[in-house]
Amino acid sequence: MKKLLALVLALVLVFSFAACGSKTEKSETSSDLGYITDKGTLVVGITDYKPMDFKDKDGSWTGFDAEFAEAVAEKLGLKVEFIEIDWDNKALELDAKSIDCVWNGMTLTDEVEKSMECTNPYVENAQVVVMSADKADSYKDVDSLKGLKFAAETGSAGEGAIKDNGLDANYTAVAAQTDALMEVASGSADACVIDITMANAMTGEGTSYANLKSGVSLTSEKYVIGFRKGSDAAVKVNEIMAEMMKDGTLDKLAEKYSLTLVK
């Protein structure tokens, strides 16, 4: 009887360990897309960056990327939640699962590619120098810009362009690209470096910064969406993006916001 009881207990333990092992294996191989789908909400990390993500008169987030994210989420049967993040901590926010993706006119860089699972590029961009409209035409190249006081968003491609081109001798890092524009408008900086998409939307006649103008272009680049490293959600978004490009949906959205898609 004792031998039979011992055998039964041994079998119970074997099946228990097998069940635990099965659960562990399932947890380790579960997909990020599955995690997001189970929640029912795609949490999108953004900054206030016109025309990609910005608030309308009712205080709701809108813009090219906001509308794009909402369209993709709808196809996935998900709701969207936009969370404003510190751009310099975007990878940390992803890893902590505070957000599910960074969808905010993010430039594809080596650092971004190493820390995130990136989608295919979808919008063309450049880093441009913005300064007073009455001075912009006086500066034709990088050498002519040396000695000016610059501002740019910390951790941004604009900051990288300033440093890469040796323009950081008199440089101030600010929290957002909009803050960089304010530095120039107030006279605290001679120039700032921001995305050409924002420069086109926010400077010149009829904009918030009518007296500012973009001039020298420092880089040529492309935007991507970033998910957690290894996430299968990026693959799924690529599939949906391809569908939206094929049926003309993204072309119409790009035209609405005066953007150039990557073809």
C-alpha positions, -999 to +999 in steps of 0.1 A: +000+000+000+028+024+009+045+016-024+013+023-043+008+056-024+044+067-031+039+059-068+008+079-070+025+109-053+054+106-076+031+107-107+013+138-092+046+156-088+057+147-124+024+161-139+026+192-117+061+200-129+051+193-165+021+217-161+044+244-145+069+239-173+041+243-199+029+275-183+064+289-182+071+280-218+038+296-229+047+328-209+081+330-224+069+326-260+037+347-257+035+374-283+036+411-276+007+416-301-012+391-280-004+411-248-017+443-265-048+425-279-057+410-246-057+445-230-079+458-258-060+491-259-030+502-279-011+527-256+008+551-279+037+573-266+037+607-282+049+643-277+031+675-288+045+676-323+025+693-351+016+679-377+022+644-364+005+645-330-011+676-315-043+687-297-073+701-315-095+729-302-115+704-281-083+691-265-083+657-283-051+644-299-051+646-337-025+648-365-011+624-391+003+599-367-027+601-344-051+594-372-028+567-386-026+550-352-064+551-348-069+536-382-045+507-375-060+501-341-094+499-356-083+472-380-069+453-350-101+458-331-084+479-304-090+512-287-062+538-286-048+557-256-023+585-262+002+593-235+026+622-236+061+611-227+095+625-221+111+619-255+145+612-239+130+583-220+110+567-248+128+534-248+125+531-210+088+537-213+085+509-238+105+484-217+084+493-186+052+487-206+040+522-197+033+524-235+031+499-263+047+519-290+063+552-299+043+567-328+054+603-331+074+612-361+104+592-348+135+593-369+152+560-377+186+561-361+211+534-350+201+540-313+164+536-321+170+505-341+190+489-313+165+497-286+132+491-304+115+468-329+109+493-358+083+492-385+092+500-421+099+537-428+067+556-438+074+593-440+104+613-454+119+639-431+149+662-426+164+682-398+164+719-407+177+751-391+150+776-381+157+812-374+143+847-379+129+851-414+149+883-420+182+864-413+176+829-427+187+838-462+221+850-449+231+815-439+238+791-468+257+762-453+269+746-420+301+767-418+282+799-419+261+787-389+291+783-366+290+807-337+252+809-334+234+799-303+213+768-309+184+751-292+169+716-298+149+689-281+170+667-258+175+632-273+161+643-306+175+639-341+178+677-341+202+676-312+221+648-330+224+670-361+237+699-341+264+678-325+273+659-357+278+692-375+299+708-348+273+734-339+271+727-302+296+752-289+267+773-277+239+749-274+208+746-251+188+714-247+151+719-241+122+695-233+104+696-267+107+708-303+080+734-296+102+748-267+131+751-292+109+773-314+100+794-284+137+799-276+142+814-310+110+835-310+120+849-276+156+857-287+171+833-262+186+814-291+196+824-326+184+793-342+169+758-335+170+725-353+137+707-357+120+683-381+111+699-414+075+685-410+071+707-379+089+736-395+065+735-424+035+733-402+044+759-375+066+786-392+059+812-419+029+833-429-004+823-412+012+802-385+021+806-348+056+817-357+051+839-387+084+856-382+105+824-383+117+805-414+135+773-421+168+774-440+198+751-441+190+713-441+214+693-420+201+658-426+178+636-447+159+609-428+128+587-424+102+581-397+094+547-382+071+534-354+088+517-325+076+488-305+093+467-278+124+449-290+114+416-305+077+426-307+056+408-333+033+439-333+057+457-356+052+429-383+015+432-381+015+470-384+038+466-414+011+445-430-016+470-423+006+499-435+012+481-468-026+477-472-032+514-465-006+524-489-020+502-516-056+514-512-046+551-511-056+557-475-022+568-464-017+590-495-049+609-486-037+613-450-003+625-461-018+650-485-040+663-457-009+671-436+014+680-464+038+651-458+058+629-482+054+592-479+083+567-483+077+548-515 
